[in-house]
Amino acid sequence: MKYLITGGCGFIGSHLTDILLEKNHSVEILDDLSTGTIENIKGYLDSPRFSLWIDTILNYPLLTTLVQNSDFIFHLAAGVGVKTVMENPLSTLETNVEGTRNVLALATRYHKPVLLASTSEVYGKNIHIPFSEEADIVLGPTTKKRWGYACSKALDEFLALAYRETHGLNVIIARLFNTVGPRQRETYGMVIPRFITQALQNRPITVFGDGSQTRCFIHCKDVVAALIALTEKKEAMGEIFNIGSHEEISIKKLAQLIIRLTESDSPIEYISPTTLYAKGFEDMQKRVPDTTKIEKLIGFSPHYTIERIIKETIAYFQTQ
């Protein structure tokens, strides 16, 4: 099989590339390196089964050629991370909406199946935990830039399902919950890389609010395994699946765990999000997935505990 991965130089995309090449498939990556890095895939640059195109999914002629030449598309390219969304709202929306429409339109034209990576952000401020795939979307006002990302990814899902209904596009939608692990960078506001970097440097661990907000973190390898398994099931086409862990942890306890595992002298400092982000930021108190649907289809069950995830990520940062 020949796979096209948009955003393949990124954190998740590069791990997906690892597995596909290990399985003797061919991989082409299209990435503008806005959040990804060549460092993540540099070991494959000389491989005859690997190609890299440094460009954007807004480049329609190039994307057309790549889609034509592929057997399956993993569409991961997007403006990601709170920091990116808050600082570059227009480019985030253009990439997420116009770029995704390009991918879906071309996949439809050339009859190529697609897996669209979406996000738990689409659930917004819904308070009914855990989130099932049929749960309501509850977003904040358009004056809060933070919700632009969630809205754009929800629109991506609507587009994908519309192409499915109207043109029969074979598309799978995966809503990813707080995916973490080696190669994830703190640059874009990701909490675990930020905490680990602060802890290794014995700087204060900066926690937003009182740290009572909770998340369920899942290792990128568990996510990638689930994505690949979904593509092997015909029943997954036209469906939406949550991919996440059930191991819920507060941000305060996460900070304490990272301090313990890094043997750091860092204190915990409680700050307002506006200290780091511009006006327009809102946080979600809880984000917990209902994974019943994907469990039934592929037997999904994460292998990594939060402690194992953090230990592995710390080891990665210590080698950088």
C-alpha positions as CSV (number, residue, x, y, z in Angstrom):
1,M,0.0,0.0,0.0
2,K,1.1,3.6,-0.7
3,Y,0.0,6.0,2.1
4,L,-0.2,9.8,1.9
5,I,0.1,11.4,5.3
6,T,-0.7,15.1,5.5
7,G,1.2,16.6,8.5
8,G,3.4,13.5,8.5
9,C,6.4,15.3,10.0
10,G,4.4,16.1,13.1
11,F,4.3,14.3,16.4
12,I,1.6,11.8,15.6
13,G,2.3,11.7,11.9
14,S,5.9,10.7,12.4
15,H,5.0,7.8,14.7
16,L,2.4,6.7,12.1
17,T,5.2,6.8,9.5
18,D,7.3,4.6,11.7
19,I,4.7,1.8,11.9
20,L,3.7,1.9,8.2
21,L,7.2,1.7,7.0
22,E,7.9,-1.1,9.5
23,K,5.0,-3.0,7.8
24,N,6.7,-2.5,4.4
25,H,4.3,0.0,3.1
26,S,5.3,3.1,1.1
27,V,4.7,6.6,2.6
28,E,4.5,10.0,1.1
29,I,4.4,13.0,3.5
30,L,3.1,16.5,2.7
31,D,4.0,18.9,5.5
32,D,4.6,22.7,5.7
33,L,6.7,22.2,8.8
34,S,4.7,24.8,10.7
35,T,4.4,22.5,13.7
36,G,6.3,19.4,12.4
37,T,10.0,18.9,12.0
38,I,12.2,17.0,9.6
39,E,14.1,15.7,12.7
40,N,11.1,13.5,13.3
41,I,11.5,11.6,10.0
42,K,15.1,12.2,9.0
43,G,16.0,8.5,9.3
44,Y,13.8,7.8,6.3
45,L,15.0,10.4,3.9
46,D,17.1,8.0,1.9
47,S,14.5,5.2,1.9
48,P,13.1,4.2,-1.5
49,R,9.7,3.7,0.1
50,F,9.5,7.2,1.5
51,S,9.0,10.7,0.0
52,L,8.7,14.1,1.6
53,W,7.1,17.2,0.1
54,I,7.6,20.4,2.1
55,D,4.5,22.3,1.1
56,T,0.9,22.9,2.2
57,I,-2.4,21.2,1.7
58,L,-3.5,24.6,0.2
59,N,-1.3,23.8,-2.8
60,Y,-4.1,22.2,-4.8
61,P,-2.0,21.1,-7.9
62,L,0.6,19.3,-5.7
63,L,-2.1,17.8,-3.5
64,T,-3.9,16.6,-6.6
65,T,-0.8,14.6,-7.8
66,L,-0.2,13.2,-4.3
67,V,-3.8,12.0,-3.8
68,Q,-3.8,10.4,-7.3
69,N,-0.7,8.5,-6.5
70,S,-1.9,7.2,-3.1
71,D,-3.9,4.2,-2.0
72,F,-5.0,5.7,1.3
73,I,-4.9,9.1,3.0
74,F,-4.2,9.9,6.6
75,H,-5.3,13.5,6.9
76,L,-3.5,14.8,10.0
77,A,-2.4,18.3,8.8
78,A,-4.0,21.1,10.9
79,G,-3.2,24.1,12.9
80,V,-2.7,22.5,16.3
81,G,-2.0,23.5,19.9
82,V,-3.6,26.3,22.0
83,K,-0.7,28.6,21.4
84,T,-0.9,28.2,17.6
85,V,-4.7,28.8,17.7
86,M,-4.5,31.9,19.9
87,E,-1.6,33.5,18.0
88,N,-2.5,32.6,14.5
89,P,-6.3,32.3,14.3
90,L,-6.7,33.1,10.6
91,S,-4.0,30.7,9.3
92,T,-5.4,28.0,11.6
93,L,-8.9,28.4,10.2
94,E,-7.7,28.5,6.6
95,T,-5.6,25.3,7.0
96,N,-8.2,23.4,8.9
97,V,-11.2,24.3,6.7
98,E,-9.9,25.1,3.2
99,G,-7.1,22.5,3.4
100,T,-9.4,19.8,4.6
101,R,-11.9,20.6,1.9
102,N,-9.1,20.2,-0.7
103,V,-8.2,16.7,0.7
104,L,-11.8,15.5,0.8
105,A,-12.7,16.9,-2.6
106,L,-9.7,15.2,-4.3
107,A,-10.2,12.0,-2.3
108,T,-13.7,11.9,-3.7
109,R,-12.6,12.6,-7.2
110,Y,-10.0,9.9,-7.3
111,H,-11.9,7.4,-5.1
112,K,-9.3,7.3,-2.3
113,P,-10.3,6.4,1.3
114,V,-9.4,8.9,4.0
115,L,-9.0,8.9,7.8
116,L,-9.6,12.4,9.1
117,A,-8.0,13.2,12.4
118,S,-10.4,15.3,14.5
119,T,-10.2,16.2,18.2
120,S,-11.9,16.0,21.5
121,E,-12.0,19.8,21.4
122,V,-15.2,19.6,19.3
123,Y,-17.1,18.7,22.5
124,G,-16.3,22.1,23.8
125,K,-17.9,23.0,27.1
126,N,-20.2,20.0,27.3
127,I,-20.3,18.9,31.0
128,H,-21.9,15.5,30.4
129,I,-19.0,13.1,31.0
130,P,-17.8,10.8,29.5
131,F,-18.2,12.2,25.9
132,S,-19.9,9.8,23.5
133,E,-19.6,10.3,19.7
134,E,-23.3,11.4,19.7
135,A,-22.8,14.0,22.5
136,D,-23.8,17.6,21.9
137,I,-21.2,20.2,20.8
138,V,-21.2,23.1,23.2
139,L,-18.9,25.9,22.1
140,G,-18.1,29.3,23.5
141,P,-18.7,32.6,21.7
142,T,-17.0,33.6,18.5
143,T,-15.3,36.5,20.3
144,K,-13.2,33.9,22.1
145,K,-10.5,32.8,19.7
146,R,-9.9,29.6,21.6
147,W,-13.1,28.1,20.1
148,G,-12.1,28.7,16.5
149,Y,-10.1,25.5,16.4
150,A,-12.9,23.4,17.8
151,C,-15.4,25.0,15.4
152,S,-13.1,24.4,12.4
153,K,-12.6,20.7,13.3
154,A,-16.3,20.3,13.7
155,L,-16.8,21.8,10.3
156,D,-14.2,19.3,8.9
157,E,-16.3,16.5,10.3
158,F,-19.5,17.9,8.7
159,L,-17.7,18.2,5.4
160,A,-16.4,14.7,5.6
161,L,-19.8,13.2,6.4
162,A,-21.4,15.4,3.6
163,Y,-18.9,14.0,1.1
164,R,-19.8,10.5,2.4
165,E,-23.5,11.1,2.0
166,T,-23.4,13.0,-1.3
167,H,-20.6,11.2,-3.1
168,G,-20.0,8.0,-1.2
169,L,-16.5,9.0,0.0
170,N,-15.0,6.3,2.2
171,V,-14.0,8.3,5.3
172,I,-13.3,7.5,8.9
173,I,-13.3,10.3,11.6
174,A,-11.1,9.8,14.7
175,R,-11.5,12.2,17.6
176,L,-8.2,12.1,19.5
177,F,-8.0,12.9,23.2
178,N,-4.9,14.5,24.6
179,T,-2.3,12.4,22.8
180,V,1.2,12.6,24.3
181,G,4.6,11.0,24.2
182,P,8.1,11.4,22.7
183,R,8.5,14.0,19.9
184,Q,5.7,16.2,21.3
185,R,7.0,19.7,21.8
186,E,6.2,22.4,24.3
187,T,6.3,25.1,21.7
188,Y,2.6,24.9,20.9
189,G,1.2,24.9,24.5
190,M,1.2,21.1,25.1
191,V,1.0,20.6,28.9
192,I,3.2,17.5,29.5
193,P,6.2,18.7,27.4
194,R,5.9,22.1,29.1
195,F,5.8,20.6,32.6
196,I,8.7,18.2,31.9
197,T,10.8,21.0,30.4
198,Q,10.2,23.2,33.5
199,A,10.9,20.3,35.9
200,L,14.1,19.3,34.2
201,Q,15.3,22.9,34.5
202,N,14.1,23.2,38.1
203,R,11.9,26.1,37.1
204,P,8.4,26.6,38.5
205,I,5.7,24.3,37.1
206,T,3.1,26.7,35.8
207,V,-0.5,25.4,36.3
208,F,-3.5,27.3,35.0
209,G,-6.1,28.1,37.6
210,D,-6.2,25.8,40.6
211,G,-5.2,22.7,38.7
212,S,-8.4,20.9,39.4
213,Q,-9.2,20.5,35.7
214,T,-8.8,16.9,34.5
215,R,-7.6,15.2,31.4
216,C,-7.1,11.6,30.1
217,F,-3.7,11.3,28.4
218,I,-3.0,8.6,25.8
219,H,0.3,7.5,24.3
220,C,0.8,8.3,20.7
221,K,1.7,4.6,20.0
222,D,-1.7,3.5,21.3
223,V,-3.4,6.1,19.1
224,V,-1.4,5.1,16.0
225,A,-2.2,1.4,16.5
226,A,-5.9,2.4,16.8
227,L,-5.8,4.5,13.6
228,I,-4.3,1.7,11.6
229,A,-6.7,-0.9,13.0
230,L,-9.7,1.3,12.0
231,T,-8.5,1.5,8.4
232,E,-8.7,-2.3,8.3
233,K,-12.4,-2.4,9.1
234,K,-15.0,-1.7,6.4
235,E,-17.5,-1.1,9.2
236,A,-15.5,2.0,10.3
237,M,-16.2,3.9,7.0
238,G,-18.6,6.8,7.5
239,E,-18.3,6.5,11.3
240,I,-16.8,8.7,14.1
241,F,-14.6,7.2,16.9
242,N,-13.3,8.5,20.1
243,I,-9.7,7.5,20.8
244,G,-8.5,8.1,24.3
245,S,-7.7,6.8,27.7
246,H,-10.0,6.3,30.7
247,E,-7.2,7.2,33.2
248,E,-8.3,10.6,34.4
249,I,-5.8,12.9,36.2
250,S,-6.0,16.5,37.5
251,I,-3.5,18.9,36.1
252,K,-2.3,19.6,39.7
253,K,-1.6,15.8,40.2
254,L,0.0,15.7,36.8
255,A,2.5,18.4,37.9
256,Q,3.2,16.6,41.2
257,L,3.8,13.3,39.3
258,I,6.2,14.9,36.9
259,I,8.1,16.6,39.7
260,R,8.4,13.2,41.5
261,L,9.5,11.3,38.4
262,T,12.1,13.9,37.3
263,E,13.3,14.3,40.9
264,S,12.9,18.0,40.4
265,D,13.1,20.8,42.9
266,S,10.5,22.8,40.9
267,P,7.7,24.4,42.9
268,I,4.1,24.5,41.5
269,E,3.0,28.0,40.5
270,Y,-0.7,28.7,39.9
271,I,-1.2,31.3,37.2
272,S,-4.0,32.7,35.0
273,P,-4.0,31.4,31.4
274,T,-3.8,35.1,30.3
275,T,-0.3,35.1,31.6
276,L,0.7,33.0,28.6
277,Y,-2.2,33.4,26.2
278,A,-3.9,36.5,24.8
279,K,-7.5,37.5,25.7
280,G,-10.0,35.0,24.4
281,F,-8.8,31.8,26.1
282,E,-11.1,29.5,28.0
283,D,-10.3,26.1,29.5
284,M,-12.4,22.9,29.7
285,Q,-12.9,21.5,33.2
286,K,-13.1,17.9,32.2
287,R,-12.3,15.9,29.0
288,V,-13.1,12.2,29.3
289,P,-13.9,9.9,26.4
290,D,-16.5,7.1,26.0
291,T,-14.6,4.6,24.0
292,T,-17.3,1.9,23.9
293,K,-17.7,2.2,20.1
294,I,-14.1,1.6,19.2
295,E,-13.7,-1.1,21.8
296,K,-16.5,-3.1,20.2
297,L,-15.1,-2.7,16.7
298,I,-11.4,-3.3,17.1
299,G,-10.9,-4.4,20.7
300,F,-9.3,-1.1,21.6
301,S,-7.5,-0.8,24.9
302,P,-4.6,1.5,25.7
303,H,-1.4,-0.2,26.9
304,Y,0.3,2.8,28.4
305,T,-0.5,4.1,31.9
306,I,0.1,7.8,32.6
307,E,3.1,7.0,34.7
308,R,4.7,5.0,31.9
309,I,3.9,7.7,29.4
310,I,5.6,10.4,31.5
311,K,8.7,8.2,32.2
312,E,9.1,7.6,28.5
313,T,8.6,11.2,27.6
314,I,11.1,12.4,30.3
315,A,13.7,10.0,28.9
316,Y,13.1,11.4,25.4
317,F,13.6,15.0,26.6
318,Q,16.8,14.0,28.5
319,T,18.3,12.9,25.2
320,Q,17.5,16.1,23.4
